[in-house]
């Protein structure tokens, strides 16, 4: 009953900024909820057991900045992570208290653009258990891989960093084309990471290959939320149909090989695999994207493994628009998705493009002159070393490298759907089995019928 909420709370002073339910422990007699606040505090609630509330960082001795995201650790009952606008990430045990004085830390490990500290424990264990310092500026969002082993973080410095969480090791890194990164998500099989941010782009980064494989341009302002559609992936994952002779040949080959299954945590992609993901932005637009085989495995000469800083080969695809897959009309049923329709391609005259580029931080102004309009680099204490050893990164030295290829060096996707669906900034995007949920700063939560 939408007219009778399960729980309602009004906060005076600090405002709630993020929340997360513990899906692992959720039951009929317990629903654990974490809430982060604008002044840095955290609260654990139970929507069934009303008397089990607990506060963390209540005196703001751990961190005094806004909580940007809070998440329970996958398959854990008590541990959770909290990211702050200070660029720090804290690991908490929900059953342990916080100290009465500011915590003291010991350095555990340090790497390229991050450091990890442990809290000096007294006789009684206290929160936080660990403190991560990641990048420079606010840590805007983080996401665990489907298997829970890898942690992807996006920061205001424009960097995506992927860590092995338990080992505290940096596995891969990517830089935005311009400005900070605001959102991040994993594909259901853990092979790809999609980010969105202040460059108005969605960027697809291959975790397996450690490189940017595509960018999507459809938004006219910052991208606030990205999410994969796991149900569309399952529906479109079937490969091309084979004849009876080809099926017999494949069966005989499988019997001859009889190789043991690979223990790699990432699922192997079948031929003809298509991923679908969505994005929502401050331009109040919802975009729906498809990652097809021609993008994931383009027919080109194999390239040598790219190092972090050398420039990318010029042999990469220079097309600004990829053709729609032949089955796009069958996979996207127009008319069922509220008022969403497939996006029309811009006219050759370029009239719409001129209007679209008249905006702050527009992709058009960035792209003129091959990325000449770059934000000025702030001076740092590492002598302009860029990526090497410092937390700051010189955009002029990174643009055109494996960390941030130029626009013509990777395919530029166009959305299947690009539709204005709100009057205020969109902030939430969630794919469910029977609908798609969006939320905006106007206070509306909308359910859309699936395509």
URNORLIN-V150834 format. One line per field, one symbol per residue. ss: DSSP state (@ for helix, = for strand, . for the rest). psi: psi as a letter, one per 20 degrees, with the letter a starting at -180 (. if undefined). Layout:
ss->???
psi->???
//
This chain:
ss->...............======.....=..=.======....=====.......===..........======......======...======....=......=======..======.......=..=====....======.....======...======....=======.....======.....======...======....=======.....======.@@@@@@@.......@@@@@@@@@@@@@@.................=======...=======.@@@@..............=................@@@@..........=........@@@@@@......@@@@@...........................@@@@=.=..=..@@@.===...====.....======...======....=====..
psi->oiinqhqpppppdqqpirrpqnhhjprhjpnppqpqrhjirqppqoignijkqqqqkhjkhgpjrqohqppqqpkqhhqqqpqriijqpppqoiiqrqrirpqqqppgrqaojqqpqqpoqbhppqqqgqppopbpaqohqqpqrhijhqpppprijjppppqoggilqohrqqprhparphqqqqqhjjhqppqqbijjqppopohgilrpiqqpohqjaqohpqpqnhhhghhjipaqqqrhghggggghghhgglqqqqjpippppqqjppqprrqqrijjqpqpqporhighmqnrppqqpprhhqqqqjirpjpipqqqqhjhhhhooqhimcjprqpqqqqhhjghhgghimrpkqhghhhpkkkhmqqppqqrjjkkidhnirhqpohhhhpjahhnqrhiiqqoqqqhpoppjrirppipppprhirppqqriijpoppqqq.
//
